[in-house]
Amino acid sequence: MKTILLIEDESALQKTIGEALSQEGFSIVSALDGEAGLRLAQDKRPDVILLDLILPKANGFEVLKSLKEHEGTKNIPVVVLTNLEGMEDIQKALDLGAVAYLVKSNYTLQEVVEKVKQVS
């Protein structure tokens, strides 16, 4: 069973995405802030990380940079799932190593699940 780390500070959205992924056979690990997300990534070594950019304690860019700098987490595919739509934000996330950048309002829950399946 593949494990997905969901780093998202909105608990309702975290629950909804987590349930959708669970129904597809994924094991879900969740964090509500960037620091907890980094710790879980290093401890659990998930198959895919779904990462919001606007997070308490450490923002998504900091988390992504840190993930890609550490030997144990640098090869984990990271899918950014955020409300930030600016081209600079998209380019920065991709430059830091994200494999995909999804704007929450532009994707259905099923499309998010499909993207996770593609990269896992």
MOPAC internal coordinates of N, CA, C and O (Angstrom, degrees):
PM7 1SCF
backbone

  N    0.0000 0     0.00 0     0.00 0    0    0    0
  C    1.4613 1     0.00 0     0.00 0    1    0    0
  C    1.5279 1   109.24 1     0.00 0    2    1    0
  O    1.2310 1   120.65 1   -49.96 1    3    2    1
  N    1.3198 1   116.36 1   130.04 1    3    2    1
  C    1.4646 1   120.49 1  -179.97 1    5    3    2
  C    1.5162 1   110.26 1   -82.12 1    6    5    3
  O    1.2310 1   121.43 1   -36.38 1    7    6    5
  N    1.3330 1   114.87 1   143.62 1    7    6    5
  C    1.4542 1   121.52 1  -178.58 1    9    7    6
  C    1.5251 1   110.10 1  -105.70 1   10    9    7
  O    1.2310 1   121.17 1   -46.67 1   11   10    9
  N    1.3217 1   115.36 1   133.33 1   11   10    9
  C    1.4565 1   122.57 1   177.41 1   13   11   10
  C    1.5174 1   108.23 1  -113.82 1   14   13   11
  O    1.2310 1   120.53 1   -52.01 1   15   14   13
  N    1.3324 1   116.59 1   127.99 1   15   14   13
  C    1.4634 1   121.23 1   173.05 1   17   15   14
  C    1.5164 1   107.17 1   -96.47 1   18   17   15
  O    1.2310 1   120.68 1   -58.34 1   19   18   17
  N    1.3184 1   116.30 1   121.66 1   19   18   17
  C    1.4621 1   123.01 1  -178.99 1   21   19   18
  C    1.5227 1   107.77 1  -108.38 1   22   21   19
  O    1.2310 1   120.78 1   -70.04 1   23   22   21
  N    1.3333 1   116.11 1   109.96 1   23   22   21
  C    1.4702 1   121.00 1   179.18 1   25   23   22
  C    1.5265 1   106.77 1  -105.43 1   26   25   23
  O    1.2310 1   120.95 1   -80.20 1   27   26   25
  N    1.3211 1   115.79 1    99.80 1   27   26   25
  C    1.4707 1   123.42 1  -172.44 1   29   27   26
  C    1.5197 1   108.05 1  -149.50 1   30   29   27
  O    1.2310 1   120.20 1   -51.91 1   31   30   29
  N    1.3418 1   117.22 1   128.09 1   31   30   29
  C    1.4663 1   120.06 1  -175.80 1   33   31   30
  C    1.5223 1   114.38 1   -87.20 1   34   33   31
  O    1.2310 1   119.55 1   170.70 1   35   34   33
  N    1.3223 1   118.47 1    -9.30 1   35   34   33
  C    1.4686 1   120.89 1   175.55 1   37   35   34
  C    1.5189 1   108.07 1   -90.37 1   38   37   35
  O    1.2310 1   120.31 1   -72.84 1   39   38   37
  N    1.3252 1   117.01 1   107.16 1   39   38   37
  C    1.4673 1   119.92 1  -173.42 1   41   39   38
  C    1.5280 1   112.83 1   -62.17 1   42   41   39
  O    1.2310 1   119.34 1   144.88 1   43   42   41
  N    1.3256 1   118.87 1   -35.12 1   43   42   41
  C    1.4719 1   120.86 1  -179.99 1   45   43   42
  C    1.5284 1   109.99 1   -65.24 1   46   45   43
  O    1.2310 1   120.62 1   136.44 1   47   46   45
  N    1.3123 1   116.43 1   -43.56 1   47   46   45
  C    1.4633 1   120.66 1   179.21 1   49   47   46
  C    1.5269 1   110.16 1   -68.11 1   50   49   47
  O    1.2310 1   120.62 1   140.23 1   51   50   49
  N    1.3143 1   116.42 1   -39.77 1   51   50   49
  C    1.4631 1   121.48 1   177.65 1   53   51   50
  C    1.5349 1   110.18 1   -57.68 1   54   53   51
  O    1.2310 1   121.34 1   135.19 1   55   54   53
  N    1.3231 1   115.04 1   -44.81 1   55   54   53
  C    1.4739 1   121.20 1  -179.07 1   57   55   54
  C    1.5376 1   110.25 1   -64.71 1   58   57   55
  O    1.2310 1   120.18 1   134.71 1   59   58   57
  N    1.3200 1   117.26 1   -45.29 1   59   58   57
  C    1.4602 1   122.07 1  -178.17 1   61   59   58
  C    1.5252 1   111.64 1   -63.41 1   62   61   59
  O    1.2310 1   120.54 1   131.85 1   63   62   61
  N    1.3310 1   116.57 1   -48.15 1   63   62   61
  C    1.4640 1   120.25 1   179.78 1   65   63   62
  C    1.5227 1   109.74 1   -66.36 1   66   65   63
  O    1.2310 1   120.57 1   138.09 1   67   66   65
  N    1.3184 1   116.51 1   -41.91 1   67   66   65
  C    1.4583 1   121.33 1   179.09 1   69   67   66
  C    1.5185 1   112.11 1   -58.70 1   70   69   67
  O    1.2310 1   120.44 1   136.69 1   71   70   69
  N    1.3229 1   116.76 1   -43.31 1   71   70   69
  C    1.4755 1   120.96 1   179.26 1   73   71   70
  C    1.5276 1   110.95 1   -65.48 1   74   73   71
  O    1.2310 1   120.52 1   138.00 1   75   74   73
  N    1.3236 1   116.61 1   -42.00 1   75   74   73
  C    1.4721 1   120.14 1  -179.92 1   77   75   74
  C    1.5285 1   110.56 1   -62.93 1   78   77   75
  O    1.2310 1   120.23 1   138.57 1   79   78   77
  N    1.3288 1   117.16 1   -41.43 1   79   78   77
  C    1.4639 1   120.57 1   179.18 1   81   79   78
  C    1.5249 1   111.61 1   -70.44 1   82   81   79
  O    1.2310 1   120.49 1   142.37 1   83   82   81
  N    1.3274 1   116.67 1   -37.63 1   83   82   81
  C    1.4683 1   121.12 1   177.88 1   85   83   82
  C    1.5241 1   110.68 1   -60.38 1   86   85   83
  O    1.2310 1   120.83 1   138.65 1   87   86   85
  N    1.3351 1   116.02 1   -41.35 1   87   86   85
  C    1.4654 1   120.72 1   179.91 1   89   87   86
  C    1.5243 1   111.78 1   -63.67 1   90   89   87
  O    1.2310 1   120.59 1   158.20 1   91   90   89
  N    1.3286 1   116.48 1   -21.80 1   91   90   89
  C    1.4640 1   121.03 1   178.73 1   93   91   90
  C    1.5344 1   111.27 1   -92.35 1   94   93   91
  O    1.2310 1   120.67 1  -174.56 1   95   94   93
  N    1.3267 1   116.32 1     5.44 1   95   94   93
  C    1.4548 1   119.69 1   175.65 1   97   95   94
  C    1.5143 1   116.23 1    94.64 1   98   97   95
  O    1.2310 1   120.37 1  -170.83 1   99   98   97
  N    1.3231 1   116.90 1     9.17 1   99   98   97
  C    1.4661 1   120.44 1   178.06 1  101   99   98
  C    1.5203 1   110.57 1   -88.46 1  102  101   99
  O    1.2310 1   120.91 1   -30.86 1  103  102  101
  N    1.3143 1   115.86 1   149.14 1  103  102  101
  C    1.4638 1   122.01 1   170.69 1  105  103  102
  C    1.5292 1   106.32 1   -92.03 1  106  105  103
  O    1.2310 1   120.06 1   -44.89 1  107  106  105
  N    1.3364 1   117.50 1   135.11 1  107  106  105
  C    1.4612 1   121.46 1  -173.84 1  109  107  106
  C    1.5256 1   111.21 1  -113.87 1  110  109  107
  O    1.2310 1   121.39 1   -46.89 1  111  110  109
  N    1.3361 1   114.94 1   133.11 1  111  110  109
  C    1.4551 1   122.40 1   171.33 1  113  111  110
  C    1.5258 1   104.70 1  -121.63 1  114  113  111
  O    1.2310 1   119.86 1   -45.26 1  115  114  113
  N    1.3360 1   117.87 1   134.74 1  115  114  113
  C    1.4638 1   120.12 1  -174.66 1  117  115  114
  C    1.5148 1   113.10 1  -125.77 1  118  117  115
  O    1.2310 1   121.53 1   -30.61 1  119  118  117
  N    1.3350 1   114.68 1   149.39 1  119  118  117
  C    1.4610 1   121.79 1   174.76 1  121  119  118
  C    1.5286 1   108.22 1  -137.01 1  122  121  119
  O    1.2310 1   120.97 1   -37.56 1  123  122  121
  N    1.3385 1   115.75 1   142.44 1  123  122  121
  C    1.4742 1   120.88 1  -179.25 1  125  123  122
  C    1.5200 1   113.42 1   -96.59 1  126  125  123
  O    1.2310 1   119.78 1   174.77 1  127  126  125
  N    1.3493 1   118.02 1    -5.23 1  127  126  125
  C    1.4599 1   119.96 1   176.95 1  129  127  126
  C    1.5277 1   109.78 1  -146.62 1  130  129  127
  O    1.2310 1   121.13 1   -13.30 1  131  130  129
  N    1.3202 1   115.44 1   166.70 1  131  130  129
  C    1.4600 1   120.43 1  -175.45 1  133  131  130
  C    1.5143 1   114.48 1   -63.91 1  134  133  131
  O    1.2310 1   120.15 1   139.20 1  135  134  133
  N    1.3217 1   117.32 1   -40.80 1  135  134  133
  C    1.4661 1   120.37 1  -178.82 1  137  135  134
  C    1.5268 1   111.15 1   -63.80 1  138  137  135
  O    1.2310 1   120.35 1   133.92 1  139  138  137
  N    1.3326 1   116.93 1   -46.08 1  139  138  137
  C    1.4713 1   120.93 1   178.65 1  141  139  138
  C    1.5238 1   109.57 1   -63.73 1  142  141  139
  O    1.2310 1   120.29 1   142.08 1  143  142  141
  N    1.3212 1   117.05 1   -37.92 1  143  142  141
  C    1.4610 1   121.20 1   178.55 1  145  143  142
  C    1.5172 1   112.15 1   -61.23 1  146  145  143
  O    1.2310 1   120.59 1   136.42 1  147  146  145
  N    1.3275 1   116.48 1   -43.58 1  147  146  145
  C    1.4673 1   120.38 1   178.01 1  149  147  146
  C    1.5177 1   111.59 1   -62.45 1  150  149  147
  O    1.2310 1   120.88 1   134.73 1  151  150  149
  N    1.3312 1   115.93 1   -45.27 1  151  150  149
  C    1.4763 1   120.16 1   179.23 1  153  151  150
  C    1.5241 1   110.65 1   -59.31 1  154  153  151
  O    1.2310 1   120.85 1   133.77 1  155  154  153
  N    1.3412 1   115.98 1   -46.23 1  155  154  153
  C    1.4662 1   119.86 1  -179.72 1  157  155  154
  C    1.5283 1   111.43 1   -64.38 1  158  157  155
  O    1.2310 1   120.23 1   141.23 1  159  158  157
  N    1.3248 1   117.17 1   -38.77 1  159  158  157
  C    1.4670 1   120.27 1   179.13 1  161  159  158
  C    1.5267 1   110.37 1   -60.69 1  162  161  159
  O    1.2310 1   121.01 1   137.97 1  163  162  161
  N    1.3374 1   115.67 1   -42.03 1  163  162  161
  C    1.4606 1   119.77 1  -178.99 1  165  163  162
  C    1.5304 1   111.67 1   -72.53 1  166  165  163
  O    1.2310 1   120.26 1   143.76 1  167  166  165
  N    1.3340 1   117.10 1   -36.24 1  167  166  165
  C    1.4698 1   120.76 1  -178.74 1  169  167  166
  C    1.5239 1   112.68 1   -76.90 1  170  169  167
  O    1.2310 1   120.34 1   135.48 1  171  170  169
  N    1.3294 1   116.96 1   -44.52 1  171  170  169
  C    1.4776 1   121.94 1  -170.68 1  173  171  170
  C    1.5254 1   114.04 1   -94.39 1  174  173  171
  O    1.2310 1   120.10 1   158.75 1  175  174  173
  N    1.3262 1   117.40 1   -21.25 1  175  174  173
  C    1.4614 1   122.02 1  -177.08 1  177  175  174
  C    1.5431 1   111.40 1    47.76 1  178  177  175
  O    1.2310 1   120.43 1  -116.28 1  179  178  177
  N    1.3446 1   116.78 1    63.72 1  179  178  177
  C    1.4680 1   119.90 1  -177.38 1  181  179  178
  C    1.5320 1   111.56 1   -66.17 1  182  181  179
  O    1.2310 1   120.84 1   -15.77 1  183  182  181
  N    1.3250 1   116.00 1   164.23 1  183  182  181
  C    1.4688 1   121.18 1   178.59 1  185  183  182
  C    1.5290 1   111.67 1   -78.15 1  186  185  183
  O    1.2310 1   120.67 1   148.36 1  187  186  185
  N    1.3363 1   116.33 1   -31.64 1  187  186  185
  C    1.4673 1   122.53 1   179.06 1  189  187  186
  C    1.5239 1   107.80 1  -145.79 1  190  189  187
  O    1.2310 1   120.98 1   -33.28 1  191  190  189
  N    1.3405 1   115.72 1   146.72 1  191  190  189
  C    1.4702 1   120.87 1   175.09 1  193  191  190
  C    1.5264 1   108.07 1  -118.23 1  194  193  191
  O    1.2310 1   120.76 1   -53.30 1  195  194  193
  N    1.3299 1   116.16 1   126.70 1  195  194  193
  C    1.4701 1   122.54 1   171.06 1  197  195  194
  C    1.5185 1   105.92 1   -99.25 1  198  197  195
  O    1.2310 1   120.20 1   -59.95 1  199  198  197
  N    1.3154 1   117.23 1   120.05 1  199  198  197
  C    1.4648 1   121.56 1  -169.04 1  201  199  198
  C    1.5169 1   112.59 1  -125.60 1  202  201  199
  O    1.2310 1   120.74 1   -56.79 1  203  202  201
  N    1.3187 1   116.19 1   123.21 1  203  202  201
  C    1.4640 1   121.38 1   170.78 1  205  203  202
  C    1.5302 1   106.65 1   -80.72 1  206  205  203
  O    1.2310 1   119.71 1   -24.48 1  207  206  205
  N    1.3218 1   118.16 1   155.52 1  207  206  205
  C    1.4662 1   120.27 1   178.72 1  209  207  206
  C    1.5177 1   112.88 1   -95.07 1  210  209  207
  O    1.2310 1   120.74 1   148.38 1  211  210  209
  N    1.3315 1   116.18 1   -31.62 1  211  210  209
  C    1.4693 1   119.51 1  -178.46 1  213  211  210
  C    1.5245 1   107.63 1   -94.99 1  214  213  211
  O    1.2310 1   121.44 1   -80.50 1  215  214  213
  N    1.3298 1   114.84 1    99.50 1  215  214  213
  C    1.4695 1   121.66 1  -174.73 1  217  215  214
  C    1.5099 1   110.63 1  -135.14 1  218  217  215
  O    1.2310 1   120.25 1   -28.97 1  219  218  217
  N    1.3387 1   117.12 1   151.03 1  219  218  217
  C    1.4678 1   119.85 1   172.27 1  221  219  218
  C    1.5347 1   110.48 1   -74.12 1  222  221  219
  O    1.2310 1   120.75 1   -21.18 1  223  222  221
  N    1.3095 1   116.17 1   158.82 1  223  222  221
  C    1.4754 1   126.79 1   174.85 1  225  223  222
  C    1.5213 1   114.48 1    72.63 1  226  225  223
  O    1.2310 1   119.24 1   131.61 1  227  226  225
  N    1.3100 1   119.05 1   -48.39 1  227  226  225
  C    1.4692 1   122.60 1   173.70 1  229  227  226
  C    1.5268 1   106.19 1  -149.97 1  230  229  227
  O    1.2310 1   120.41 1   -55.64 1  231  230  229
  N    1.3450 1   116.83 1   124.36 1  231  230  229
  C    1.4648 1   117.58 1  -177.21 1  233  231  230
  C    1.5278 1   110.61 1   -73.59 1  234  233  231
  O    1.2310 1   121.16 1   -11.54 1  235  234  233
  N    1.3297 1   115.38 1   168.46 1  235  234  233
  C    1.4540 1   121.00 1  -174.79 1  237  235  234
  C    1.5157 1   114.02 1   -60.31 1  238  237  235
  O    1.2310 1   120.19 1   145.46 1  239  238  237
  N    1.3417 1   117.25 1   -34.54 1  239  238  237
  C    1.4688 1   119.41 1   178.11 1  241  239  238
  C    1.5329 1   110.56 1   -64.11 1  242  241  239
  O    1.2310 1   120.67 1   137.30 1  243  242  241
  N    1.3377 1   116.33 1   -42.70 1  243  242  241
  C    1.4714 1   120.76 1   178.38 1  245  243  242
  C    1.5225 1   110.61 1   -63.66 1  246  245  243
  O    1.2310 1   120.73 1   137.67 1  247  246  245
  N    1.3332 1   116.21 1   -42.33 1  247  246  245
  C    1.4631 1   121.22 1   179.24 1  249  247  246
  C    1.5266 1   109.79 1   -62.23 1  250  249  247
  O    1.2310 1   120.48 1   131.88 1  251  250  249
  N    1.3194 1   116.69 1   -48.12 1  251  250  249
  C    1.4637 1   121.81 1  -178.83 1  253  251  250
  C    1.5299 1   110.79 1   -60.25 1  254  253  251
  O    1.2310 1   120.60 1   134.13 1  255  254  253
  N    1.3243 1   116.45 1   -45.87 1  255  254  253
  C    1.4694 1   121.05 1   179.54 1  257  255  254
  C    1.5269 1   109.93 1   -59.79 1  258  257  255
  O    1.2310 1   120.55 1   133.58 1  259  258  257
  N    1.3041 1   116.55 1   -46.42 1  259  258  257
  C    1.4613 1   121.67 1  -179.17 1  261  259  258
  C    1.5293 1   111.52 1   -64.09 1  262  261  259
  O    1.2310 1   120.36 1   137.65 1  263  262  261
  N    1.3338 1   116.91 1   -42.35 1  263  262  261
  C    1.4666 1   121.08 1   178.65 1  265  263  262
  C    1.5260 1   110.85 1   -58.50 1  266  265  263
  O    1.2310 1   120.58 1   136.62 1  267  266  265
  N    1.3288 1   116.49 1   -43.38 1  267  266  265
  C    1.4633 1   121.28 1  -175.70 1  269  267  266
  C    1.5307 1   112.15 1   -76.33 1  270  269  267
  O    1.2310 1   119.95 1   163.56 1  271  270  269
  N    1.3351 1   117.71 1   -16.44 1  271  270  269
  C    1.4699 1   121.38 1   179.08 1  273  271  270
  C    1.5237 1   112.33 1   -87.56 1  274  273  271
  O    1.2310 1   119.73 1   161.71 1  275  274  273
  N    1.3284 1   118.12 1   -18.29 1  275  274  273
  C    1.4680 1   121.21 1  -176.61 1  277  275  274
  C    1.5298 1   111.09 1   -96.34 1  278  277  275
  O    1.2310 1   121.21 1   -46.06 1  279  278  277
  N    1.2998 1   115.28 1   133.94 1  279  278  277
  C    1.4655 1   122.48 1  -177.40 1  281  279  278
  C    1.5310 1   112.30 1   -53.89 1  282  281  279
  O    1.2310 1   120.14 1   135.12 1  283  282  281
  N    1.3335 1   117.33 1   -44.88 1  283  282  281
  C    1.4596 1   121.08 1  -175.36 1  285  283  282
  C    1.5118 1   115.21 1   -71.86 1  286  285  283
  O    1.2310 1   120.04 1   160.96 1  287  286  285
  N    1.3365 1   117.53 1   -19.04 1  287  286  285
  C    1.4699 1   119.89 1  -175.58 1  289  287  286
  C    1.5300 1   113.67 1  -120.48 1  290  289  287
  O    1.2310 1   119.86 1   174.99 1  291  290  289
  N    1.3126 1   117.87 1    -5.01 1  291  290  289
  C    1.4741 1   119.28 1  -172.03 1  293  291  290
  C    1.5256 1   114.32 1   -65.66 1  294  293  291
  O    1.2310 1   120.14 1   155.80 1  295  294  293
  N    1.3410 1   117.34 1   -24.20 1  295  294  293
  C    1.4629 1   119.67 1  -178.04 1  297  295  294
  C    1.5247 1   114.08 1   -97.69 1  298  297  295
  O    1.2310 1   120.30 1  -176.08 1  299  298  297
  N    1.3317 1   117.04 1     3.92 1  299  298  297
  C    1.4747 1   120.27 1   177.91 1  301  299  298
  C    1.5305 1   108.16 1   -77.15 1  302  301  299
  O    1.2310 1   119.58 1   -54.78 1  303  302  301
  N    1.3421 1   118.41 1   125.22 1  303  302  301
  C    1.4689 1   119.33 1   177.66 1  305  303  302
  C    1.5347 1   110.74 1   -65.13 1  306  305  303
  O    1.2310 1   121.15 1   -46.65 1  307  306  305
  N    1.3317 1   115.41 1   133.35 1  307  306  305
  C    1.4662 1   121.49 1   179.30 1  309  307  306
  C    1.5270 1   108.81 1  -115.98 1  310  309  307
  O    1.2310 1   121.21 1   -57.52 1  311  310  309
  N    1.3358 1   115.30 1   122.48 1  311  310  309
  C    1.4647 1   121.80 1   175.22 1  313  311  310
  C    1.5200 1   106.61 1  -105.23 1  314  313  311
  O    1.2310 1   120.48 1   -61.97 1  315  314  313
  N    1.3244 1   116.69 1   118.03 1  315  314  313
  C    1.4612 1   121.16 1   177.51 1  317  315  314
  C    1.5250 1   107.92 1   -80.46 1  318  317  315
  O    1.2310 1   120.79 1   -49.82 1  319  318  317
  N    1.3300 1   116.09 1   130.18 1  319  318  317
  C    1.4680 1   122.81 1   178.26 1  321  319  318
  C    1.5188 1   106.25 1  -129.87 1  322  321  319
  O    1.2310 1   120.40 1   -75.00 1  323  322  321
  N    1.3286 1   116.84 1   105.00 1  323  322  321
  C    1.4564 1   120.96 1  -169.26 1  325  323  322
  C    1.5207 1   111.80 1  -146.82 1  326  325  323
  O    1.2310 1   120.98 1    -5.93 1  327  326  325
  N    1.3267 1   115.73 1   174.07 1  327  326  325
  C    1.4624 1   121.33 1   173.50 1  329  327  326
  C    1.5262 1   111.82 1   -96.90 1  330  329  327
  O    1.2310 1   119.98 1   171.20 1  331  330  329
  N    1.3304 1   117.65 1    -8.80 1  331  330  329
  C    1.4676 1   120.73 1  -179.34 1  333  331  330
  C    1.5237 1   109.72 1   -73.28 1  334  333  331
  O    1.2310 1   120.90 1   -56.26 1  335  334  333
  N    1.3492 1   115.89 1   123.74 1  335  334  333
  C    1.4618 1   120.04 1  -175.83 1  337  335  334
  C    1.5195 1   113.51 1  -111.62 1  338  337  335
  O    1.2310 1   119.71 1   178.98 1  339  338  337
  N    1.3392 1   118.17 1    -1.02 1  339  338  337
  C    1.4591 1   121.09 1  -175.66 1  341  339  338
  C    1.5167 1   112.52 1   -66.24 1  342  341  339
  O    1.2310 1   120.64 1   -38.91 1  343  342  341
  N    1.3280 1   116.39 1   141.09 1  343  342  341
  C    1.4659 1   121.24 1   179.94 1  345  343  342
  C    1.5341 1   111.33 1   -58.97 1  346  345  343
  O    1.2310 1   120.37 1   144.66 1  347  346  345
  N    1.3470 1   116.90 1   -35.34 1  347  346  345
  C    1.4697 1   119.60 1   179.88 1  349  347  346
  C    1.5254 1   110.42 1   -64.37 1  350  349  347
  O    1.2310 1   120.78 1   139.30 1  351  350  349
  N    1.3338 1   116.12 1   -40.70 1  351  350  349
  C    1.4703 1   120.35 1   179.73 1  353  351  350
  C    1.5316 1   110.52 1   -65.59 1  354  353  351
  O    1.2310 1   121.01 1   136.56 1  355  354  353
  N    1.3119 1   115.67 1   -43.44 1  355  354  353
  C    1.4643 1   120.55 1   179.99 1  357  355  354
  C    1.5250 1   109.55 1   -61.46 1  358  357  355
  O    1.2310 1   120.73 1   130.81 1  359  358  357
  N    1.3385 1   116.22 1   -49.19 1  359  358  357
  C    1.4630 1   120.58 1  -178.54 1  361  359  358
  C    1.5209 1   111.45 1   -62.62 1  362  361  359
  O    1.2310 1   120.73 1   138.18 1  363  362  361
  N    1.3232 1   116.21 1   -41.82 1  363  362  361
  C    1.4652 1   119.99 1   179.90 1  365  363  362
  C    1.5312 1   111.29 1   -61.44 1  366  365  363
  O    1.2310 1   120.56 1   134.45 1  367  366  365
  N    1.3325 1   116.53 1   -45.55 1  367  366  365
  C    1.4720 1   120.76 1   179.84 1  369  367  366
  C    1.5294 1   110.96 1   -62.25 1  370  369  367
  O    1.2310 1   120.34 1   136.58 1  371  370  369
  N    1.3235 1   116.95 1   -43.42 1  371  370  369
  C    1.4646 1   120.33 1   179.96 1  373  371  370
  C    1.5283 1   110.40 1   -67.80 1  374  373  371
  O    1.2310 1   120.21 1   140.46 1  375  374  373
  N    1.3314 1   117.20 1   -39.54 1  375  374  373
  C    1.4681 1   120.96 1   177.37 1  377  375  374
  C    1.5279 1   111.48 1   -62.70 1  378  377  375
  O    1.2310 1   120.75 1   145.98 1  379  378  377
  N    1.3417 1   116.18 1   -34.02 1  379  378  377
  C    1.4704 1   120.58 1   179.70 1  381  379  378
  C    1.5321 1   112.34 1   -77.50 1  382  381  379
  O    1.2310 1   120.46 1   170.21 1  383  382  381
  N    1.3368 1   116.72 1    -9.79 1  383  382  381
  C    1.4599 1   118.76 1   174.25 1  385  383  382
  C    1.5103 1   117.22 1   118.55 1  386  385  383
  O    1.2310 1   119.59 1  -173.63 1  387  386  385
  N    1.3315 1   118.39 1     6.37 1  387  386  385
  C    1.4789 1   119.64 1   176.25 1  389  387  386
  C    1.5307 1   109.28 1   -65.30 1  390  389  387
  O    1.2310 1   120.47 1   -38.14 1  391  390  389
  N    1.3408 1   116.71 1   141.86 1  391  390  389
  C    1.4648 1   120.23 1   179.01 1  393  391  390
  C    1.5289 1   111.81 1   -87.88 1  394  393  391
  O    1.2310 1   120.28 1   162.01 1  395  394  393
  N    1.3276 1   117.07 1   -17.99 1  395  394  393
  C    1.4647 1   121.56 1   178.70 1  397  395  394
  C    1.5236 1   108.61 1  -157.15 1  398  397  395
  O    1.2310 1   121.17 1   -25.64 1  399  398  397
  N    1.3309 1   115.36 1   154.36 1  399  398  397
  C    1.4618 1   121.92 1  -179.92 1  401  399  398
  C    1.5199 1   107.22 1  -132.12 1  402  401  399
  O    1.2310 1   120.58 1   -68.85 1  403  402  401
  N    1.3207 1   116.49 1   111.15 1  403  402  401
  C    1.4635 1   121.56 1  -178.57 1  405  403  402
  C    1.5239 1   110.00 1  -113.92 1  406  405  403
  O    1.2310 1   120.97 1   -51.10 1  407  406  405
  N    1.3283 1   115.75 1   128.90 1  407  406  405
  C    1.4613 1   120.60 1   174.91 1  409  407  406
  C    1.5279 1   106.84 1   -89.67 1  410  409  407
  O    1.2310 1   120.92 1   -57.25 1  411  410  409
  N    1.3379 1   115.85 1   122.75 1  411  410  409
  C    1.4726 1   121.39 1  -172.10 1  413  411  410
  C    1.5235 1   112.99 1   -49.03 1  414  413  411
  O    1.2310 1   120.08 1   133.96 1  415  414  413
  N    1.3125 1   117.46 1   -46.04 1  415  414  413
  C    1.4645 1   120.50 1  -174.67 1  417  415  414
  C    1.5260 1   112.69 1   -70.01 1  418  417  415
  O    1.2310 1   119.56 1   164.18 1  419  418  417
  N    1.3344 1   118.45 1   -15.82 1  419  418  417
  C    1.4639 1   121.56 1  -176.49 1  421  419  418
  C    1.5270 1   113.77 1   -96.66 1  422  421  419
  O    1.2310 1   120.29 1   175.57 1  423  422  421
  N    1.3292 1   117.06 1    -4.43 1  423  422  421
  C    1.4651 1   120.26 1  -175.00 1  425  423  422
  C    1.5188 1   111.30 1  -128.16 1  426  425  423
  O    1.2310 1   121.17 1   -38.97 1  427  426  425
  N    1.3371 1   115.36 1   141.03 1  427  426  425
  C    1.4616 1   119.68 1   174.36 1  429  427  426
  C    1.5262 1   107.86 1   -80.68 1  430  429  427
  O    1.2310 1   121.27 1   -15.34 1  431  430  429
  N    1.2984 1   115.17 1   164.66 1  431  430  429
  C    1.4609 1   120.99 1   177.38 1  433  431  430
  C    1.5320 1   110.12 1   -58.33 1  434  433  431
  O    1.2310 1   120.48 1   138.79 1  435  434  433
  N    1.3150 1   116.68 1   -41.21 1  435  434  433
  C    1.4705 1   120.51 1  -179.63 1  437  435  434
  C    1.5270 1   111.17 1   -64.69 1  438  437  435
  O    1.2310 1   120.16 1   142.81 1  439  438  437
  N    1.3348 1   117.29 1   -37.19 1  439  438  437
  C    1.4717 1   120.33 1   178.26 1  441  439  438
  C    1.5226 1   111.10 1   -66.29 1  442  441  439
  O    1.2310 1   120.37 1   143.62 1  443  442  441
  N    1.3293 1   116.91 1   -36.38 1  443  442  441
  C    1.4612 1   121.13 1   176.67 1  445  443  442
  C    1.5321 1   109.29 1   -64.09 1  446  445  443
  O    1.2310 1   120.58 1   134.71 1  447  446  445
  N    1.3243 1   116.49 1   -45.29 1  447  446  445
  C    1.4662 1   121.42 1   178.52 1  449  447  446
  C    1.5317 1   109.91 1   -59.93 1  450  449  447
  O    1.2310 1   120.21 1   136.30 1  451  450  449
  N    1.3308 1   117.21 1   -43.70 1  451  450  449
  C    1.4713 1   121.26 1   179.97 1  453  451  450
  C    1.5287 1   111.06 1   -62.03 1  454  453  451
  O    1.2310 1   120.32 1   139.98 1  455  454  453
  N    1.3200 1   117.00 1   -40.02 1  455  454  453
  C    1.4696 1   120.88 1   179.76 1  457  455  454
  C    1.5276 1   109.64 1   -64.29 1  458  457  455
  O    1.2310 1   120.32 1   137.94 1  459  458  457
  N    1.3260 1   116.99 1   -42.06 1  459  458  457
  C    1.4755 1   120.66 1   178.26 1  461  459  458
  C    1.5316 1   109.37 1   -61.85 1  462  461  459
  O    1.2310 1   120.17 1   138.65 1  463  462  461
  N    1.3171 1   117.28 1   -41.35 1  463  462  461
  C    1.4743 1   120.90 1   178.43 1  465  463  462
  C    1.5315 1   110.71 1   -61.79 1  466  465  463
  O    1.2310 1   120.97 1   139.75 1  467  466  465
  N    1.3267 1   115.74 1   -40.25 1  467  466  465
  C    1.4763 1   120.51 1  -178.45 1  469  467  466
  C    1.5180 1   112.01 1   -62.46 1  470  469  467
  O    1.2310 1   120.50 1   138.65 1  471  470  469
  N    1.3343 1   116.66 1   -41.35 1  471  470  469
  C    1.4736 1   119.63 1  -173.78 1  473  471  470
  C    1.5168 1   113.44 1   -91.36 1  474  473  471
  O    1.2310 1   120.03 1   168.82 1  475  474  473
  N    1.3403 1   117.54 1   -11.18 1  475  474  473
  C    1.4738 1   118.49 1  -177.06 1  477  475  474
  C    1.5247 1   112.52 1   -86.20 1  478  477  475
  O    1.2310 1   120.10 1   180.00 1  479  478  477

